[in-house]
Amino acid sequence: MTEPKKVLICDTTMRDGHQSLLATRMRTEHMLPIAEKVEQVGFHSVEIWGGATFDTCMRFCNEDPWERLRTVRKYFKNSKLQMLLRGQNVVGYKHYADDVLEEFVKRTVDNGLDIFRIFDALNDVRNMEKAIEYVKREGAHAQGTVVYTISPVHDYDFYMRMGKELKELGVDSLCLKDMAGILAPTPAYEIIKGWKENLGLMVQLHCHYTSGMASMTYLKAVEAGVDVLDCAVSSMALQSSQPATESMVAALKDTPYDTGLDLELLTEISKYFKEVRADYADFDNASCSPDTNVLTYQIPGGMISNFISQLKEQNALHKLPEVLAEVPRVREDFGYPPLVTPSSQIVGSQAALNVVLGQRYMIATDEVKNYMRGYYGRPPAPVNEEIRKKIIGNEQPIDCRPADLIEPELPKAREECEPYKRQEEDVVSMAIFPQVAKAFFEARNGKE
């Protein structure tokens, strides 16, 4: 048994909580009135930025993501602010040049961010190297992340090896990220115990509640010596979000792992977010029961809702069970990538095409072609060569780090941004989301 110690909590309500439950639509104005109370709780960190928030801020909320970060920073005077960074994908859905990643990290630290959780969809450490290097150089906390998934190649040794590789790159802490809610209590215990005993790093655990297992998994992780658990306040928890903070606090109270957090204060915060959540009823996709499909197909909740809308458009909703069954087959053909952005979209759209067209790989999306060319990185296991040939013919896939082939992208973004630019950060927004940023800048500048 690992030596018991107080467990720390990272609050995900204002990033992953609303990304999971409310289509990432929560606006900054709803975060600020409660900031002072959240600050009082004494969380290890508050996750506030990154993931899909950057895109949706501009695309749907008509907000500048940089302004959100600056404003929130002013309100959270003492809390550590945390974000999710998709490695070389930054906060987008494809690989960007190193100059874009470097400038993004520099500007983000300048605007007040403390902890960067860095992951790669394929667990290809090469796609995380530069992000870790730039975050460390700027003096911020680089958290190396291992995306949890289940396959013949993702065994205990895989997780130990990847943890060691990340430690060698100089990460400040490790995170085990279970985006689909498929991490069972025993593997969580084994992986975290292995990391704690062999690597001597702080370990954080991030699970989604999708399958209904996450609270049990958290308890075993606590016994294994986990340092930090990701939770959301109860009114923004469970379903496809994280376990509820109050439940974890109550479960660990009066034990050697006691979080020391104030339940009354948390209840007050939860009540506030319950009222806020009602404002987003149009986007609220939560169902009350666990989605155990995820245990069979490893499909995150957001992916299933994408399938439903995709198939509705094709008048093929009746084919949903076939599409769900096709996903694991496509995933095997693709070398068992974890199903997280963007690999979940790549595998998912191809599975839907295979079923709707009635013939496997008759048509492949551009993303699938690029995946087979190695432009997303190295898959965890070799891909099915027969399928690769069917998709890209005799083309030779690359074997270097994909970003090594990308020319600097900031000069072009700077040029395109010139008519709209108000701040240096606008250039970075333009580099990552050219169309979305341009539309946002036009609307913003038109208001003047």
N, C-alpha and C positions, 0 to 999 in steps of 0.2 A: 504494500500500500504506500502511495506517495505521501510525503509529509503534508498534512492539511494546512491550508492558508486561505485567507480572505479572497473571495472571488470578485473580480472587477466586472463591471457591465458597460458595454458600449451601446448607446441609444441609437437605434436605426430609424426611429419614427419619421424623421424629416427627410429621409432619403429612400432607403429600401422599403420602409413601411408603406409609404404612399406610392412608390413605384410598383410594388407588388399588388396593392389593393385598389388604387385609384388612378391607374394608368399614368402615374408620375405627374399628376395635374396640380398638386398642392402649390399654391402661390406663396411668395415670400411674406405677404401681408398676414398670412395665417400662422406664420412661424414666429413672428416677432413678439406678439403680446404675451406669449407663454415663455419666452426665452429666459427671463429672469428666474422663473420657478425651476426650469430645466437645469439652469446653472447651479441652483441651490442643492440639487440632488447629490452631486458628487460623482457623476459618471466618469469612467475612465476616459471616454471620448464621446463626441456627438457626431454621428455621420450625417453630413449635411449636403454633400456635393458629389459630382461624378456620376458614374453609371449613365442612366438615360436622362438625368436631369439637365445636362448641358443642352442637349438637342431639344427637349420638350420646353424648356424655358423660352427659347426663341420661337420654336415652331407653333406652340399652342398657347403659352401663357403670355406671350408678348412681353417678356422680361429679358433683360440682359443677364446671362449667368454670372458674369464677372461682378456686376452690381449686386447680385444676390449674395455672392461670397463676401464682398466688402461690407455690406449692410449687416449680415449675420455676424460677421467677425466683431463689429462694433458692439453688438448686443451680448455676445458671449465673450465677456472680458477675460475669464479665467479658464474656460473649458478648452480642451484640445479638440480641434475640428479635424474631421477625417473625410476622406473621399475614396471612391473606387476608380482606379485607373486601369484601362484595358491594355497595359503594356504598350506595344508598338501601335495598337489601334487607338491609343490615347482615350478619347471619349466617343470615338466613332465606330464604324463597322468595317473598316479596312485598314491596311497598314499605311502609315504615314512616314514621311522622310524623317531622319533624325533631327533635322533643324526645327521641324514643327514640334516634335516631342520635347526637345530641349527648351524651346521658347515657352511652350505650354507649362512645363514644370516651373521654370523661372518665374513666370507671371503669376502662377497659382500660389507659390510661396510668398511672393511680394504682396499678394492680396490677402494673405493671412491664414493659409492652410498649414496644418501641422503634420498630419499622418496620411501617407499615400499607401493604400492597399493596392498592390500591383499584381495583376494576374495575366495569364495568356490562355486563350480558349483551348489550345492544344496541349497545354502544360509544356510548351517548348521554351525552355529557359533562355534560349538565344533571343527570343522576342521580349524578354524582360530585362536583359542585361543593361541596356542603355537607360531605361527608365530608372532602374535602381541607381545607376551611376549618377544621373542628373539630380535625382532627389537627394542623394547623399551629399553631392557637391553643394547644393543649395542649403544644406544644414537641416533638412527636414527628416522625418522618420520614414524609412523605407520598409514597408511590411511585405515580405515575399509570400506569395499566395499559391497554394496547391489546390487546384480544382478537383473535388472528389467525384469519382465516377466508378462504376463497376464494370469490369470486363475481364477476359482472360489475362490481359497484360497488366491490369491495375491491381497488383497484389501488395502485400505489406512491404516487400522489398522495394517496389516502385516508389511508395510514399517516403520510405526512409532515404532512398537515393536522391529523390528530388529535394527533400528537406536539406540534405547535406550540400547539394549543389547550390542552393539558395544561400546557405550559410557562408559558403566559400565566396559568393558574390558580395558578401558584406551586409546582408539585410539586418535590420535592427530587431525584427520579430518575424514570426511565421503565422500564417493563417490557413486553416483548413476550411475550404469554402464549399459548402454543400448547397448548390443553388436549386437542386431539384427536390430536396427533402428525402433523399434515399439513404442517408448515412445512418446505419443501425447502431445501437449502443455499443456492441462489442467491438466492431472495427474502429469506432471512434476512440474507445478506451485504448486499444492496442497502438494505434497510430500516434496518439497524443503522448502516451506513456513512452513510446519509442523515441519520439522527438525530445521530450523533456529529459530523458536519461542520457541520450547520446549527443545532443546538440547544445544544451545549455542556453536556449533562447526563450524569450517570452512567446507563449502560444495563445492565439485567439481562435475561437470557433464560431463559424457563421453557418447556421442552418435555416432552411425554410421549413415551415410547419406542414407543408402540402400533404404529406402522407400521414400526419398525426404522430410521428415518432420523435420529433425534435426535442421535446422536454425530457423524455427518457434518455435520449442521446446526450443531452447536456449534463444530466446527473452523472452518467458514467464518465463523461469527460472531466467533470469536477473531481471525481475520485482518481482520475489518471493524472491530475495536476495541472489542468488547463488554467491559464491566468485570466483570460477575458472571455466573456460570452456576449454575443450580439443578441439584443432583445429590443422589442418595441413595446410601448405602453399598451395596456390591454385593449383599448378601443381601436388600436391600429395594429393588432397582433393576430397570430394564428392564421388559419386559411393558408394563403400562399405567402404570407409575411413571416416574421420571426416569432419565436416563443414570447409569451407575455412577461414583461419585466416584473410585475407584481407577484406573479405565480412563482418565479424563480427566487425572488427575494424572500417570499414566505417559506418556500421549500427549504431554503438554506439557513433560515433564522435559527439562532441558538445551536448551531452546529459549528465545528471549527472553520467552516467555509463561509460563515455569515457575511453577507455583502455589506451590512451596516447601513443600508439605504432605508429611507423613511417611507413606509408604506402609505401613510396619510398624504404626504406630499405627492407621491406617485399617483394616488387615486385622484387627486385634484387635477393633475396634468392630464390624466386619462379622460376625465370628465370634459375638459376643454377640447381635446381632440375628437371626442364623440360628437360634439356640436359642430366642429369644423368638418368632420367627415360627412355630415348630413348635407353640407353645401356642395359636395361632389357626387351626389347620388347618381347622376347621369353616367359617371365613369366607374362607379363602384361595382367591381366584378366578383365580389366575394360570395362564395357559397358556404353554407354552414357546415357541411360535412367534409371530412378529409377526402382527398382524391387519391385512392389507392391504385389507380391506373399507373401512377408514376412509379410504383414499385415494379410493375411488369414491364413498362416501356421506357422508363427513365426520362419521361417527357415533362419538363417544367410546365407549371400551370399556364404561363403566358403563351406557350407554344400551342397548347390545345385550343385556346381562344383564337389564335391565328388560323389554325386549321379550320375551325368552324366558319370564320368569315371567308376564308379562301374557298372552301367547298360550297358555301352558300352561293357565292358569285357564279360558280360553275353548275349550279343546280345539282350538286353531287353530295349533299350533306349525308345521305344514306351510306356513303362510302367511308365515313369517318372510322368505323372499326377496322376496315381494311388498311387505311392510311396509318393508323396507330400500330398495326401489326407489321407494316412495311418499314417503319422507322428503325427498329433494331437490325433489320436486314441491311438497310442502306448504311447504317452506322458501322456494321461489320465490314462491308465492302470498302468503307472509307478509313479503316484502321482504328476503329473505336475512339473517335474524338469525344471528349466530354460534351454534353449538350448544353452549351452556354453561349451567349452572344460572342461571335457571329456564327459559330459552327452549328448551333441549334437551328438557325434560319437556313443554313446551307443544306443540312441533312433533311430538315423538315419540308422545305419546298420541293426537293428532289423526290422525297417519298410520296408527296401529294401528286406530283407530275406522273410518277410511275403508275400510280393507281388510276388516276383520272384518264390517262391515255391508254391504259390497258396493256402497256408494253414497257418493260423496265429499261430505263436509260435511252428511250427512243429520242427524247430531247433532254438536253442537260442545260441548266442555267449557266450564265457566265461565271457566277461565283463557284459553281461546281467545277467548271473547267479550270479556273484559277487554283482551286483547292488541289485538283489533281496535278497541276503544274508545280505545286509546292510553294505557291505564292502566299499561303497562310502560315507556312511553317511545316515542321516535321510531324506527321501524325504519330500517335503513340505506338501503333503497330503498322507493319507494311500494309499498303492498300491492296485490294484485289486487282492484280495486274490485268486480268482479262477485262474487267470493268473500266480500268484506266484507259486501256487501248480503245475501248468502245467510245469513250468520252473525248480523248485528245489524240487518238491515232498513235503515230510513232514519235510524237514530240517527247523530248527528254526532259523530265522534271528537273528543277533546280535543286541543288543540295546546300546552298549557302543560306545565311540569314536573309530572309526576303527583303528587309529594308536596305541591305547592301546594294540592291539594284535600283533603289529609288533616288532619283536626282533631288537636290534641295528644292523644297516647294514654297518656302516663304517669299522669295522674290516675286513670283507670279501672284501670290495672295496679296502681297503688299500693293502691287500694281492695281489689282482688281478692287482692292479696298479703298484706294485713294479717294474716289468721289464721296465716300461715306464716312471716312475714318474720323473718330473722335478721341480714340485712345489706342495705345499700342496693342491692347488686348483684342481689338477688333480684327487685327490682321490674323491672329491665331484662330478666331472664330471663323473667319473667311477661309482659312486654309483647311479647316476640318470639315465644315459644312457650307460649301460655297453657295449653294442655292438657298438653303434655309437662312443663312446669315444675310445674304443680299436682300431677300424679301423682308427680313427683320429690320435691316438698316434703312431700307426705303420707307418702311412704315414709321420707324422712329424719327427719321429726319423730316418726314412729311408733316409730323406733328408740330414742328417748330414754328 
